[in-house]
């Protein structure tokens, strides 16, 4: 007997996709995992992201409990992954490997 699918707001897969499927989130998490934690470092590393978009997304990730903002000297905050954010890194790595295997220029031919 099949059960009815969960509504999106209760489905773990849908909830995870809601977090990860933003265009910039995987790149922000990737860079934070690499130790880039300052706004300017993230902005330089993530080509094409506007400062406004980066600021908005960092606030959203902080509200979701995936990153924390650490206020340091001279008002220069840095960001780091929380344990909840670190738990997403295997998914980020799997996405990278999928892209390498199935979406590279040679694999598309």
FILOLO-469740 format. One record per atom (N, C-alpha, C): x, y, z; residue number from 0; residue in three letters; atom name. Coordinates in Angstrom, 2 decimals, padded with zeros to 5 digits. Layout:
+---------+---------+---------+-----+---------+-------+
!      xx !      yy !      zz ! num ! residuo ! atomo !
+---------+---------+---------+-----+---------+-------+
!       X !       Y !       Z ! NUM !     ALA !    CA !
...
+---------+---------+---------+-----+---------+-------+
***
This chain:
+---------+---------+---------+-----+---------+-------+
!      xx !      yy !      zz ! num ! residuo ! atomo !
+---------+---------+---------+-----+---------+-------+
!  000.83 ! -001.16 !  000.00 !   0 !     UNK !     N !
!  000.00 !  000.00 !  000.00 !   0 !     UNK !    CA !
!  000.89 !  001.25 !  000.00 !   0 !     UNK !     C !
!  000.64 !  002.14 ! -000.93 !   1 !     UNK !     N !
!  001.42 !  003.38 ! -001.04 !   1 !     UNK !    CA !
!  000.82 !  004.44 ! -000.13 !   1 !     UNK !     C !
!  001.70 !  005.22 !  000.44 !   2 !     UNK !     N !
!  001.23 !  006.34 !  001.24 !   2 !     UNK !    CA !
!  001.22 !  007.59 !  000.37 !   2 !     UNK !     C !
!  000.41 !  008.52 !  000.75 !   3 !     UNK !     N !
!  000.33 !  009.78 !  000.00 !   3 !     UNK !    CA !
!  001.61 !  010.56 !  000.21 !   3 !     UNK !     C !
!  002.09 !  011.26 ! -000.83 !   4 !     UNK !     N !
!  003.30 !  012.05 ! -000.65 !   4 !     UNK !    CA !
!  003.06 !  013.18 !  000.35 !   4 !     UNK !     C !
!  004.12 !  013.52 !  001.04 !   5 !     UNK !     N !
!  004.04 !  014.61 !  002.01 !   5 !     UNK !    CA !
!  003.91 !  015.95 !  001.28 !   5 !     UNK !     C !
!  003.20 !  016.89 !  001.89 !   6 !     UNK !     N !
!  003.18 !  018.22 !  001.28 !   6 !     UNK !    CA !
!  004.59 !  018.82 !  001.33 !   6 !     UNK !     C !
!  004.93 !  019.70 !  000.41 !   7 !     UNK !     N !
!  006.30 !  020.23 !  000.33 !   7 !     UNK !    CA !
!  006.84 !  020.79 !  001.65 !   7 !     UNK !     C !
!  005.99 !  021.42 !  002.43 !   8 !     UNK !     N !
!  006.48 !  022.01 !  003.69 !   8 !     UNK !    CA !
!  006.83 !  020.96 !  004.75 !   8 !     UNK !     C !
!  006.45 !  019.70 !  004.52 !   9 !     UNK !     N !
!  006.78 !  018.62 !  005.46 !   9 !     UNK !    CA !
!  007.73 !  017.60 !  004.86 !   9 !     UNK !     C !
!  008.00 !  017.68 !  003.58 !  10 !     UNK !     N !
!  008.84 !  016.71 !  002.90 !  10 !     UNK !    CA !
!  010.32 !  017.06 !  003.10 !  10 !     UNK !     C !
!  011.11 !  016.15 !  003.68 !  11 !     UNK !     N !
!  012.53 !  016.45 !  003.90 !  11 !     UNK !    CA !
!  013.28 !  016.76 !  002.61 !  11 !     UNK !     C !
!  012.97 !  016.06 !  001.53 !  12 !     UNK !     N !
!  013.65 !  016.33 !  000.25 !  12 !     UNK !    CA !
!  013.31 !  017.73 ! -000.25 !  12 !     UNK !     C !
!  012.04 !  018.09 ! -000.20 !  13 !     UNK !     N !
!  011.62 !  019.42 ! -000.65 !  13 !     UNK !    CA !
!  012.24 !  020.52 !  000.21 !  13 !     UNK !     C !
!  012.33 !  020.29 !  001.50 !  14 !     UNK !     N !
!  012.92 !  021.29 !  002.40 !  14 !     UNK !    CA !
!  014.41 !  021.46 !  002.13 !  14 !     UNK !     C !
!  015.10 !  020.37 !  001.88 !  15 !     UNK !     N !
!  016.54 !  020.46 !  001.55 !  15 !     UNK !    CA !
!  016.74 !  021.14 !  000.21 !  15 !     UNK !     C !
!  015.90 !  020.80 ! -000.76 !  16 !     UNK !     N !
!  015.99 !  021.46 ! -002.07 !  16 !     UNK !    CA !
!  015.73 !  022.95 ! -001.95 !  16 !     UNK !     C !
!  014.82 !  023.34 ! -001.09 !  17 !     UNK !     N !
!  014.52 !  024.76 ! -000.87 !  17 !     UNK !    CA !
!  015.78 !  025.51 ! -000.43 !  17 !     UNK !     C !
!  016.59 !  024.88 !  000.39 !  18 !     UNK !     N !
!  017.83 !  025.51 !  000.87 !  18 !     UNK !    CA !
!  018.90 !  025.48 ! -000.22 !  18 !     UNK !     C !
!  019.14 !  024.31 ! -000.80 !  19 !     UNK !     N !
!  020.29 !  024.12 ! -001.69 !  19 !     UNK !    CA !
!  020.10 !  024.59 ! -003.12 !  19 !     UNK !     C !
!  018.88 !  024.68 ! -003.58 !  20 !     UNK !     N !
!  018.67 !  024.91 ! -005.00 !  20 !     UNK !    CA !
!  018.69 !  026.37 ! -005.41 !  20 !     UNK !     C !
!  019.00 !  027.25 ! -004.50 !  21 !     UNK !     N !
!  019.27 !  028.62 ! -004.89 !  21 !     UNK !    CA !
!  020.56 !  028.62 ! -005.70 !  21 !     UNK !     C !
!  020.65 !  029.47 ! -006.67 !  22 !     UNK !     N !
!  021.81 !  029.47 ! -007.57 !  22 !     UNK !    CA !
!  023.13 !  029.64 ! -006.83 !  22 !     UNK !     C !
!  023.15 !  030.46 ! -005.79 !  23 !     UNK !     N !
!  024.41 !  030.82 ! -005.15 !  23 !     UNK !    CA !
!  024.75 !  030.02 ! -003.91 !  23 !     UNK !     C !
!  023.79 !  029.39 ! -003.28 !  24 !     UNK !     N !
!  024.03 !  028.71 ! -002.01 !  24 !     UNK !    CA !
!  025.14 !  027.67 ! -002.07 !  24 !     UNK !     C !
!  025.15 !  026.75 ! -003.02 !  25 !     UNK !     N !
!  026.24 !  025.77 ! -003.03 !  25 !     UNK !    CA !
!  027.62 !  026.42 ! -003.14 !  25 !     UNK !     C !
!  027.71 !  027.51 ! -003.89 !  26 !     UNK !     N !
!  029.00 !  028.18 ! -004.05 !  26 !     UNK !    CA !
!  029.42 !  028.88 ! -002.76 !  26 !     UNK !     C !
!  028.48 !  029.48 ! -002.06 !  27 !     UNK !     N !
!  028.79 !  030.12 ! -000.78 !  27 !     UNK !    CA !
!  029.25 !  029.07 !  000.23 !  27 !     UNK !     C !
!  028.52 !  027.97 !  000.31 !  28 !     UNK !     N !
!  028.90 !  026.91 !  001.25 !  28 !     UNK !    CA !
!  030.26 !  026.31 !  000.89 !  28 !     UNK !     C !
!  030.49 !  026.12 ! -000.40 !  29 !     UNK !     N !
!  031.80 !  025.61 ! -000.86 !  29 !     UNK !    CA !
!  032.92 !  026.52 ! -000.39 !  29 !     UNK !     C !
!  032.75 !  027.81 ! -000.59 !  30 !     UNK !     N !
!  033.82 !  028.75 ! -000.24 !  30 !     UNK !    CA !
!  034.01 !  028.87 !  001.26 !  30 !     UNK !     C !
!  032.93 !  028.83 !  002.02 !  31 !     UNK !     N !
!  033.07 !  028.86 !  003.47 !  31 !     UNK !    CA !
!  033.80 !  027.61 !  003.96 !  31 !     UNK !     C !
!  033.54 !  026.47 !  003.34 !  32 !     UNK !     N !
!  034.24 !  025.24 !  003.70 !  32 !     UNK !    CA !
!  035.73 !  025.34 !  003.38 !  32 !     UNK !     C !
!  036.08 !  026.12 !  002.36 !  33 !     UNK !     N !
!  037.48 !  026.32 !  001.98 !  33 !     UNK !    CA !
!  038.18 !  027.35 !  002.86 !  33 !     UNK !     C !
!  037.44 !  027.98 !  003.76 !  34 !     UNK !     N !
!  038.05 !  028.94 !  004.68 !  34 !     UNK !    CA !
!  037.89 !  030.39 !  004.28 !  34 !     UNK !     C !
!  037.19 !  030.64 !  003.18 !  35 !     UNK !     N !
!  036.93 !  032.03 !  002.80 !  35 !     UNK !    CA !
!  035.74 !  032.51 !  003.61 !  35 !     UNK !     C !
!  035.96 !  033.46 !  004.49 !  36 !     UNK !     N !
!  034.89 !  033.85 !  005.39 !  36 !     UNK !    CA !
!  034.50 !  035.31 !  005.37 !  36 !     UNK !     C !
!  035.31 !  036.12 !  004.76 !  37 !     UNK !     N !
!  034.99 !  037.55 !  004.70 !  37 !     UNK !    CA !
!  034.12 !  037.83 !  003.48 !  37 !     UNK !     C !
!  033.27 !  038.85 !  003.60 !  38 !     UNK !     N !
!  032.38 !  039.22 !  002.52 !  38 !     UNK !    CA !
!  033.16 !  039.46 !  001.24 !  38 !     UNK !     C !
!  034.25 !  040.22 !  001.33 !  39 !     UNK !     N !
!  035.02 !  040.55 !  000.12 !  39 !     UNK !    CA !
!  035.65 !  039.31 ! -000.50 !  39 !     UNK !     C !
!  036.07 !  038.35 !  000.32 !  40 !     UNK !     N !
!  036.63 !  037.11 ! -000.21 !  40 !     UNK !    CA !
!  035.57 !  036.31 ! -000.97 !  40 !     UNK !     C !
!  034.38 !  036.24 ! -000.39 !  41 !     UNK !     N !
!  033.29 !  035.52 ! -001.05 !  41 !     UNK !    CA !
!  032.90 !  036.21 ! -002.34 !  41 !     UNK !     C !
!  032.82 !  037.52 ! -002.30 !  42 !     UNK !     N !
!  032.44 !  038.29 ! -003.50 !  42 !     UNK !    CA !
!  033.43 !  038.08 ! -004.64 !  42 !     UNK !     C !
!  034.72 !  038.04 ! -004.32 !  43 !     UNK !     N !
!  035.74 !  037.82 ! -005.36 !  43 !     UNK !    CA !
!  035.70 !  036.39 ! -005.89 !  43 !     UNK !     C !
!  035.43 !  035.45 ! -005.03 !  44 !     UNK !     N !
!  035.47 !  034.05 ! -005.43 !  44 !     UNK !    CA !
!  034.26 !  033.63 ! -006.26 !  44 !     UNK !     C !
!  033.11 !  034.22 ! -005.98 !  45 !     UNK !     N !
!  031.87 !  033.81 ! -006.65 !  45 !     UNK !    CA !
!  031.58 !  034.80 ! -007.78 !  45 !     UNK !     C !
!  032.05 !  034.47 ! -008.94 !  46 !     UNK !     N !
!  031.89 !  035.37 ! -010.09 !  46 !     UNK !    CA !
!  030.42 !  035.53 ! -010.45 !  46 !     UNK !     C !
!  030.04 !  036.79 ! -010.67 !  47 !     UNK !     N !
!  028.68 !  037.07 ! -011.12 !  47 !     UNK !    CA !
!  027.70 !  037.40 ! -010.02 !  47 !     UNK !     C !
!  028.06 !  037.20 ! -008.77 !  48 !     UNK !     N !
!  027.13 !  037.51 ! -007.69 !  48 !     UNK !    CA !
!  027.26 !  038.99 ! -007.34 !  48 !     UNK !     C !
!  026.14 !  039.66 ! -007.19 !  49 !     UNK !     N !
!  026.17 !  041.07 ! -006.83 !  49 !     UNK !    CA !
!  026.33 !  041.19 ! -005.32 !  49 !     UNK !     C !
!  026.86 !  042.30 ! -004.84 !  50 !     UNK !     N !
!  026.99 !  042.50 ! -003.40 !  50 !     UNK !    CA !
!  025.63 !  042.40 ! -002.68 !  50 !     UNK !     C !
!  024.59 !  042.93 ! -003.29 !  51 !     UNK !     N !
!  023.26 !  042.88 ! -002.67 !  51 !     UNK !    CA !
!  022.78 !  041.44 ! -002.56 !  51 !     UNK !     C !
!  022.97 !  040.66 ! -003.61 !  52 !     UNK !     N !
!  022.55 !  039.26 ! -003.59 !  52 !     UNK !    CA !
!  023.35 !  038.48 ! -002.56 !  52 !     UNK !     C !
!  024.65 !  038.70 ! -002.51 !  53 !     UNK !     N !
!  025.48 !  038.00 ! -001.54 !  53 !     UNK !    CA !
!  025.04 !  038.36 ! -000.12 !  53 !     UNK !     C !
!  024.82 !  039.63 !  000.14 !  54 !     UNK !     N !
!  024.38 !  040.06 !  001.46 !  54 !     UNK !    CA !
!  023.05 !  039.42 !  001.84 !  54 !     UNK !     C !
!  022.12 !  039.43 !  000.92 !  55 !     UNK !     N !
!  020.80 !  038.84 !  001.18 !  55 !     UNK !    CA !
!  020.93 !  037.35 !  001.45 !  55 !     UNK !     C !
!  021.71 !  036.66 !  000.63 !  56 !     UNK !     N !
!  021.83 !  035.21 !  000.78 !  56 !     UNK !    CA !
!  022.54 !  034.86 !  002.08 !  56 !     UNK !     C !
!  023.56 !  035.62 !  002.47 !  57 !     UNK !     N !
!  024.24 !  035.36 !  003.74 !  57 !     UNK !    CA !
!  023.26 !  035.51 !  004.91 !  57 !     UNK !     C !
!  022.41 !  036.51 !  004.86 !  58 !     UNK !     N !
!  021.40 !  036.71 !  005.91 !  58 !     UNK !    CA !
!  020.43 !  035.53 !  005.95 !  58 !     UNK !     C !
!  020.02 !  035.05 !  004.78 !  59 !     UNK !     N !
!  019.10 !  033.92 !  004.71 !  59 !     UNK !    CA !
!  019.75 !  032.65 !  005.26 !  59 !     UNK !     C !
!  021.01 !  032.43 !  004.91 !  60 !     UNK !     N !
!  021.72 !  031.24 !  005.40 !  60 !     UNK !    CA !
!  021.93 !  031.31 !  006.91 !  60 !     UNK !     C !
!  022.17 !  032.51 !  007.41 !  61 !     UNK !     N !
!  022.32 !  032.69 !  008.85 !  61 !     UNK !    CA !
!  020.98 !  032.42 !  009.55 !  61 !     UNK !     C !
!  019.89 !  032.94 !  008.99 !  62 !     UNK !     N !
!  018.56 !  032.71 !  009.57 !  62 !     UNK !    CA !
!  018.19 !  031.23 !  009.56 !  62 !     UNK !     C !
!  018.68 !  030.50 !  008.56 !  63 !     UNK !     N !
!  018.41 !  029.06 !  008.46 !  63 !     UNK !    CA !
!  019.31 !  028.23 !  009.37 !  63 !     UNK !     C !
!  020.27 !  028.88 !  010.01 !  64 !     UNK !     N !
!  021.17 !  028.17 !  010.92 !  64 !     UNK !    CA !
!  022.31 !  027.44 !  010.24 !  64 !     UNK !     C !
!  022.59 !  027.79 !  008.97 !  65 !     UNK !     N !
!  023.65 !  027.11 !  008.24 !  65 !     UNK !    CA !
!  025.01 !  027.79 !  008.39 !  65 !     UNK !     C !
!  024.99 !  029.08 !  008.65 !  66 !     UNK !     N !
!  026.23 !  029.83 !  008.87 !  66 !     UNK !    CA !
!  026.04 !  030.74 !  010.09 !  66 !     UNK !     C !
!  027.18 !  031.18 !  010.62 !  67 !     UNK !     N !
!  027.12 !  032.18 !  011.69 !  67 !     UNK !    CA !
!  028.03 !  033.34 !  011.31 !  67 !     UNK !     C !
!  027.60 !  034.51 !  011.71 !  68 !     UNK !     N !
!  028.37 !  035.73 !  011.50 !  68 !     UNK !    CA !
!  029.14 !  036.01 !  012.78 !  68 !     UNK !     C !
!  030.43 !  036.22 !  012.62 !  69 !     UNK !     N !
!  031.29 !  036.51 !  013.76 !  69 !     UNK !    CA !
!  031.81 !  037.93 !  013.58 !  69 !     UNK !     C !
!  031.40 !  038.80 !  014.47 !  70 !     UNK !     N !
!  031.85 !  040.19 !  014.39 !  70 !     UNK !    CA !
!  033.23 !  040.30 !  015.02 !  70 !     UNK !     C !
!  034.17 !  040.75 !  014.22 !  71 !     UNK !     N !
!  035.54 !  040.90 !  014.68 !  71 !     UNK !    CA !
!  035.89 !  042.37 !  014.76 !  71 !     UNK !     C !
!  037.13 !  042.66 !  014.97 !  72 !     UNK !     N !
!  037.61 !  044.02 !  015.13 !  72 !     UNK !    CA !
!  037.32 !  044.89 !  013.90 !  72 !     UNK !     C !
!  037.17 !  046.17 !  014.13 !  73 !     UNK !     N !
!  036.98 !  047.17 !  013.07 !  73 !     UNK !    CA !
!  035.74 !  046.89 !  012.22 !  73 !     UNK !     C !
!  034.74 !  046.22 !  012.81 !  74 !     UNK !     N !
!  033.50 !  045.99 !  012.07 !  74 !     UNK !    CA !
!  033.65 !  045.12 !  010.85 !  74 !     UNK !     C !
!  034.65 !  044.27 !  010.82 !  75 !     UNK !     N !
!  034.87 !  043.38 !  009.68 !  75 !     UNK !    CA !
!  034.42 !  041.98 !  010.05 !  75 !     UNK !     C !
!  033.14 !  041.67 !  009.84 !  76 !     UNK !     N !
!  032.66 !  040.34 !  010.21 !  76 !     UNK !    CA !
!  033.21 !  039.27 !  009.27 !  76 !     UNK !     C !
!  033.19 !  038.07 !  009.75 !  77 !     UNK !     N !
!  033.48 !  036.93 !  008.91 !  77 !     UNK !    CA !
!  032.38 !  035.91 !  009.15 !  77 !     UNK !     C !
!  032.25 !  035.00 !  008.24 !  78 !     UNK !     N !
!  031.21 !  033.99 !  008.30 !  78 !     UNK !    CA !
!  031.86 !  032.62 !  008.36 !  78 !     UNK !     C !
!  031.18 !  031.71 !  009.05 !  79 !     UNK !     N !
!  031.65 !  030.33 !  009.10 !  79 !     UNK !    CA !
!  030.46 !  029.39 !  009.12 !  79 !     UNK !     C !
!  030.72 !  028.17 !  008.70 !  80 !     UNK !     N !
!  029.67 !  027.15 !  008.69 !  80 !     UNK !    CA !
!  029.35 !  026.69 !  010.10 !  80 !     UNK !     C !
!  028.10 !  026.45 !  010.37 !  81 !     UNK !     N !
!  027.69 !  025.81 !  011.61 !  81 !     UNK !    CA !
!  027.72 !  024.30 !  011.36 !  81 !     UNK !     C !
!  027.56 !  023.50 !  012.40 !  82 !     UNK !     N !
!  027.48 !  022.05 !  012.16 !  82 !     UNK !    CA !
!  026.36 !  021.69 !  011.18 !  82 !     UNK !     C !
!  025.27 !  022.42 !  011.24 !  83 !     UNK !     N !
!  024.16 !  022.19 !  010.30 !  83 !     UNK !    CA !
!  024.59 !  022.48 !  008.86 !  83 !     UNK !     C !
!  025.37 !  023.53 !  008.67 !  84 !     UNK !     N !
!  025.89 !  023.86 !  007.34 !  84 !     UNK !    CA !
!  026.94 !  022.86 !  006.88 !  84 !     UNK !     C !
!  027.79 !  022.42 !  007.80 !  85 !     UNK !     N !
!  028.81 !  021.43 !  007.46 !  85 !     UNK !    CA !
!  028.19 !  020.11 !  007.02 !  85 !     UNK !     C !
!  027.02 !  019.80 !  007.57 !  86 !     UNK !     N !
!  026.34 !  018.55 !  007.20 !  86 !     UNK !    CA !
!  025.90 !  018.55 !  005.74 !  86 !     UNK !     C !
!  025.82 !  019.72 !  005.11 !  87 !     UNK !     N !
!  025.46 !  019.80 !  003.69 !  87 !     UNK !    CA !
!  026.65 !  019.59 !  002.75 !  87 !     UNK !     C !
!  027.86 !  019.63 !  003.28 !  88 !     UNK !     N !
!  029.04 !  019.53 !  002.42 !  88 !     UNK !    CA !
!  029.12 !  018.24 !  001.61 !  88 !     UNK !     C !
!  028.73 !  017.08 !  002.15 !  89 !     UNK !     N !
!  028.73 !  015.89 !  001.28 !  89 !     UNK !    CA !
!  027.82 !  016.05 !  000.06 !  89 !     UNK !     C !
!  026.71 !  016.74 !  000.22 !  90 !     UNK !     N !
!  025.82 !  016.99 ! -000.92 !  90 !     UNK !    CA !
!  026.48 !  017.91 ! -001.94 !  90 !     UNK !     C !
!  027.19 !  018.92 ! -001.44 !  91 !     UNK !     N !
!  027.90 !  019.85 ! -002.32 !  91 !     UNK !    CA !
!  028.98 !  019.10 ! -003.11 !  91 !     UNK !     C !
!  029.71 !  018.25 ! -002.41 !  92 !     UNK !     N !
!  030.75 !  017.45 ! -003.09 !  92 !     UNK !    CA !
!  030.12 !  016.51 ! -004.12 !  92 !     UNK !     C !
!  028.99 !  015.91 ! -003.78 !  93 !     UNK !     N !
!  028.31 !  015.02 ! -004.73 !  93 !     UNK !    CA !
!  027.83 !  015.80 ! -005.96 !  93 !     UNK !     C !
!  027.35 !  017.01 ! -005.76 !  94 !     UNK !     N !
!  026.94 !  017.84 ! -006.89 !  94 !     UNK !    CA !
!  028.13 !  018.15 ! -007.79 !  94 !     UNK !     C !
!  029.29 !  018.45 ! -007.18 !  95 !     UNK !     N !
!  030.49 !  018.73 ! -007.96 !  95 !     UNK !    CA !
!  030.90 !  017.51 ! -008.77 !  95 !     UNK !     C !
!  030.89 !  016.35 ! -008.14 !  96 !     UNK !     N !
!  031.29 !  015.13 ! -008.84 !  96 !     UNK !    CA !
!  030.31 !  014.79 ! -009.96 !  96 !     UNK !     C !
!  029.03 !  014.99 ! -009.72 !  97 !     UNK !     N !
!  028.05 !  014.77 ! -010.78 !  97 !     UNK !    CA !
!  028.34 !  015.68 ! -011.97 !  97 !     UNK !     C !
!  028.61 !  016.94 ! -011.68 !  98 !     UNK !     N !
!  028.93 !  017.88 ! -012.75 !  98 !     UNK !    CA !
!  030.18 !  017.48 ! -013.52 !  98 !     UNK !     C !
!  031.19 !  017.04 ! -012.79 !  99 !     UNK !     N !
!  032.42 !  016.59 ! -013.47 !  99 !     UNK !    CA !
!  032.16 !  015.38 ! -014.36 !  99 !     UNK !     C !
!  031.36 !  014.46 ! -013.85 ! 100 !     UNK !     N !
!  031.14 !  013.21 ! -014.58 ! 100 !     UNK !    CA !
!  030.14 !  013.36 ! -015.72 ! 100 !     UNK !     C !
!  029.07 !  014.08 ! -015.50 ! 101 !     UNK !     N !
!  027.98 !  014.08 ! -016.46 ! 101 !     UNK !    CA !
!  027.76 !  015.39 ! -017.19 ! 101 !     UNK !     C !
!  028.33 !  016.50 ! -016.71 ! 102 !     UNK !     N !
!  028.05 !  017.78 ! -017.33 ! 102 !     UNK !    CA !
!  029.27 !  018.47 ! -017.92 ! 102 !     UNK !     C !
!  030.41 !  017.83 ! -017.87 ! 103 !     UNK !     N !
!  031.59 !  018.42 ! -018.48 ! 103 !     UNK !    CA !
!  031.43 !  018.44 ! -019.98 ! 103 !     UNK !     C !
!  032.20 !  019.26 ! -020.65 ! 104 !     UNK !     N !
!  032.08 !  019.42 ! -022.11 ! 104 !     UNK !    CA !
!  032.25 !  018.08 ! -022.83 ! 104 !     UNK !     C !
!  033.21 !  017.27 ! -022.38 ! 105 !     UNK !     N !
!  033.43 !  016.00 ! -023.05 ! 105 !     UNK !    CA !
!  032.32 !  014.99 ! -022.78 ! 105 !     UNK !     C !
!  031.69 !  015.07 ! -021.60 ! 106 !     UNK !     N !
!  030.62 !  014.14 ! -021.27 ! 106 !     UNK !    CA !
!  029.32 !  014.46 ! -022.00 ! 106 !     UNK !     C !
!  029.18 !  015.70 ! -022.46 ! 107 !     UNK !     N !
!  027.96 !  016.10 ! -023.14 ! 107 !     UNK !    CA !
!  027.95 !  015.66 ! -024.61 ! 107 !     UNK !     C !
!  029.06 !  015.23 ! -025.13 ! 108 !     UNK !     N !
!  029.13 !  014.86 ! -026.55 ! 108 !     UNK !    CA !
!  028.74 !  013.43 ! -026.77 ! 108 !     UNK !     C !
+---------+---------+---------+-----+---------+-------+
***
